[in-house]
Amino acid sequence: TPPLHLRINKLFEATHTADDPELSNAAVAEAVSSSLERLVRDTEIAALRAESGLRFVDSDLVQALAAYFEAPTSFLANKWDAVAESYDRELSVLIHLRESGVQLLAMRDGGEMSADDLMNILQQLPEQQERRETDAGGTRSNV
């Protein structure tokens, strides 16, 4: 299981488009404050995201973060299950898609392809950065 700060940062990293900035700690703190019905400061979110982290982690806060990002609770738990591992792979695929410049992904395998299979295919795609410079209209990738 990766450290908590890396998992939380991965949620932030995966939940924005290429055109939009990453969510701020303040925006997430405000949303989580609302769901918990108590004040959560942006510094608390920042501390959770820092490598040094918080010495004592509030489990309600961690569960509220998972809910905010619509992640399985087990993804931020101390011990991972199969759901958390699968979700982590899916986040990695989403991040890779965005960073590769893929704008459209059409899947026609009947839903049997795993995140690992998809990641293997994505790694075989040509670098999209070069294409973006020559194709102002964007690049469509059908996998």
HUBELBEL-V345733 format. One line per field, one symbol per residue. phi: phi as a letter, one per 40 degrees, with the letter a starting at -180 (. if undefined). psi: psi as a letter, one per 20 degrees, with the letter a starting at -180 (. if undefined). burial: # if it has 16 or more other C-alpha atoms within 10 Angstrom, else .. Layout:
phi->???
psi->???
burial->???
This chain:
phi->.cddccccccccccbacccbccdcdcccdcccdcccfacbccccccccccdcgccbcccccccccdcdcfbcdccbccbcbccccccccccccdccdcccgcbabbbbbggcccccccccccccccccdccdcbbccgbbbbb
psi->pqqghhgghhgghikqrhiqrqqqhgggggghgghikqppqhhggghhiqhhaqgopohhgghhggggjlqphhhjrhpqahgggggggggggggggghijphpoopkjjjiprhggghgghiiqqphgghhhinhirppoo.
burial->...##.##.######.........##.######......###.######...##......######....#.#####......#.############..###............#...#..#.....#..........#....
